[in-house]
C-alpha cells in the first residue's frame, strides 16, 4: 500500500467571476521513503498540489489517502494534528523568526505538538546534523542564507515527520550552497527514511531525486 495516494484531485478557485482550475484531476501514488521532485512553470499547480498534500488547503474534489485515511474528509482538529505530527514543511524562504536564536526557532514546532517533550537537546543534535551546531545561539541576521536554510531543514525535522514537503527550498541560494542542501536532502531521505517531496524550477536538481513529475496547467505531463 502506498504511503500517499492522490486520487483524482482537483482544485478550482473562483477569480473575478471565472473558475480557475489550479489542479486538474491528478492521481499519483507515493511510496514510503520516496524522493520525488515536482517541476513546472509558474502557475502550473505545483504549490497548490504540495499544499493539498500537506493539508494546508482542501481539494475541490478527489481524495488524498495517507496510510489508509482520506485526509480530505477528516475534521479541522485531526487535520491540524496530521500537519503537525506527520508533515515537515519547508518554504521558499527560511522564514525564521528574527527575534529567536537558531535553537529557539527549532523549538517552536514542539510547542504545537501533543507530545510536548523537552526538545532542547534534540534541537542541538539536529543543528549539528545539518552542519551548524556552533551557530545554535546565533540570530537569523547573523547567519548566511545557506545557514538559515539549514536551520529551516532542521526545524522541519523536529517533530520527526514521516514526510517533508519543500517548496523551492534552494531558490534563492548560490550554486555551491544549493548543491550542499541537495546533498543534505539525499542524506536525510536515505538515513532517516523520510519521504521527501520538493518543488524546483531547476531541472538539474529535479533529476537528482529518485522520481520526477512535471506539471502543466494543473495536470501531470510526464513521469
C-alpha positions in Angstrom: 0.0 0.0 0.0 1.4 3.4 -0.9 2.1 5.9 1.9 0.2 8.6 0.0 -2.3 8.0 -2.7 -3.7 11.0 -4.6 -6.9 10.0 -6.2 -8.3 12.2 -9.0 -7.9 15.5 -7.1 -8.8 18.9 -8.5 -8.7 22.4 -7.0 -10.8 25.2 -8.5 -10.6 28.8 -7.5 -13.2 31.5 -8.3 -11.4 34.6 -9.5 -13.3 37.6 -10.9 -16.3 35.5 -11.9 -14.1 32.9 -13.5 -13.3 29.4 -12.4 -9.5 28.7 -12.4 -8.5 25.1 -12.2 -5.2 25.1 -10.4 -5.0 21.3 -10.1 -6.8 19.2 -12.7 -7.7 15.5 -11.9 -4.3 14.4 -10.7 -3.8 10.8 -9.5 -0.4 9.7 -8.1 1.0 7.1 -5.7 3.9 7.9 -3.4 5.6 5.1 -1.5 7.2 5.4 1.9 10.8 6.7 1.6 10.3 8.1 -1.9 12.3 11.1 -3.0 10.2 13.0 -5.5 10.7 16.2 -7.4 7.9 18.3 -9.0 8.8 20.7 -11.8 6.7 23.0 -14.0 6.3 26.7 -15.0 4.9 29.3 -12.6 1.1 28.7 -12.4 1.3 25.0 -13.3 -0.2 24.0 -9.9 2.9 22.8 -8.1 2.4 24.8 -4.9 -1.3 24.0 -4.8 -0.6 20.3 -5.1 2.0 20.5 -2.3 -0.4 22.4 -0.1 -3.1 19.8 -0.7 -0.7 17.0 0.3 0.2 18.9 3.4 -3.3 19.5 4.5 -3.0 23.3 4.2 -5.8 23.5 1.7 -8.6 21.1 0.8 -9.1 20.0 -2.8 -12.4 20.8 -4.6 -12.8 17.1 -5.4 -10.9 13.9 -5.0 -9.1 12.2 -2.2 -5.6 12.3 -0.6 -5.2 9.0 1.2 -2.4 8.9 3.8 -1.7 5.5 5.2 -5.3 4.4 4.6 -7.0 7.7 5.8 -8.5 10.2 3.5 -7.2 13.5 5.0 -9.7 15.4 2.8 -12.6 14.1 4.9 -11.3 14.5 8.4 -12.1 17.4 10.7 -10.0 20.5 11.2 -8.6 19.3 14.5 -7.5 16.0 13.1 -6.1 17.7 10.0 -4.1 20.1 12.2 -2.7 17.0 14.0 -1.8 15.5 10.7 0.1 18.6 9.7 1.9 18.8 13.0 2.8 15.2 13.6 3.2 13.7 10.1 4.5 16.6 7.9 7.6 18.7 7.9 7.3 21.9 5.8 10.0 23.9 4.1 9.1 27.0 2.1 10.9 29.1 -0.5 12.4 31.3 2.2 13.8 30.1 5.5 11.0 32.1 7.4 12.9 32.1 10.7 11.6 34.4 13.5 14.3 37.1 13.7 13.9 37.6 17.5 14.7 33.9 18.2 18.1 32.1 18.0 18.6 29.2 15.7 17.9 26.8 18.5 14.8 28.6 19.7 13.5 28.6 16.1 13.8 24.8 16.2 11.9 24.5 19.5 8.8 26.2 18.0 7.2 23.1 16.3 7.3 21.3 19.7 5.0 23.9 21.2 2.2 22.7 18.9 2.8 19.0 19.4 0.7 16.9 21.7 3.8 15.1 22.9 5.4 18.3 24.2 8.8 16.7 25.1 11.8 18.7 26.2 13.4 19.2 22.8 16.4 21.4 23.7 19.0 18.6 23.4 17.3 17.3 20.2 17.4 20.8 18.7 21.2 21.0 19.3 21.6 17.5 17.8 19.7 18.4 14.7 21.6 21.7 14.2 24.8 19.6 14.4 23.4 17.1 11.9 22.9 19.9 9.3 26.4 21.2 10.0 25.8 24.4 12.0 25.8 23.2 15.6 28.2 26.0 16.6 25.5 28.5 15.5 22.8 27.4 17.9 22.8 30.8 19.7 23.0 32.9 16.6 20.1 35.0 15.4 19.0 34.8 11.8 20.6 38.1 11.0 23.9 36.6 12.0 23.6 33.7 9.6 24.2 33.4 5.9 21.4 32.4 3.5 22.6 28.8 3.4 22.9 28.6 7.2 19.4 30.0 7.6 18.2 27.3 5.2 20.0 24.6 7.2 18.1 25.9 10.3 14.9 25.6 8.4 15.7 22.0 7.4 16.5 21.1 11.0 13.2 22.8 12.1 11.2 20.7 9.6 12.7 17.5 11.2 12.0 18.5 14.8 8.7 16.6 15.2 10.1 13.5 13.4 7.8 13.9 10.4 7.2 11.0 8.0 7.0 13.3 5.0 8.9 16.5 4.2 7.3 18.9 1.7 9.7 21.6 0.4 8.6 24.4 -1.9 11.6 25.8 -3.9 13.9 25.2 -0.9 17.0 26.3 -2.8 15.5 29.1 -5.0 17.5 32.0 -3.5 20.8 30.2 -3.0 24.1 30.2 -4.9 25.0 27.1 -6.8 27.6 25.8 -4.3 25.1 26.2 -1.3 22.3 24.7 -3.5 24.4 21.6 -4.1 25.2 21.3 -0.4 21.5 21.5 0.5 20.6 18.8 -2.1 23.3 16.5 -0.6 21.7 17.1 2.8 18.3 16.2 1.4 19.7 13.0 0.0 21.2 12.1 3.3 18.0 12.8 5.2 16.0 10.7 2.8 18.5 7.8 2.9 19.4 7.8 6.6 16.1 8.9 8.3 13.9 7.1 5.7 11.8 10.3 5.4 9.6 10.7 2.3 10.8 13.9 0.6 8.8 15.8 -2.0 10.2 19.1 -3.3 9.3 21.7 -5.9 12.0 23.2 -8.1 12.4 25.1 -11.4 15.9 23.6 -11.8 15.8 20.5 -14.0 19.3 19.5 -12.9 18.2 19.4 -9.2 14.9 17.7 -10.2 16.8 14.8 -11.8 18.7 14.2 -8.6 15.5 12.9 -7.0 14.6 9.2 -7.4 11.4 10.2 -9.2 10.3 13.2 -11.1 6.9 14.6 -12.3 6.2 17.6 -14.4 3.0 19.7 -14.1 1.5 21.6 -17.0 -1.7 23.6 -16.4 -2.6 21.6 -13.3 -2.1 18.2 -14.8 0.8 15.7 -14.8 2.5 15.9 -18.2 5.0 13.1 -17.7 6.6 10.9 -15.1 
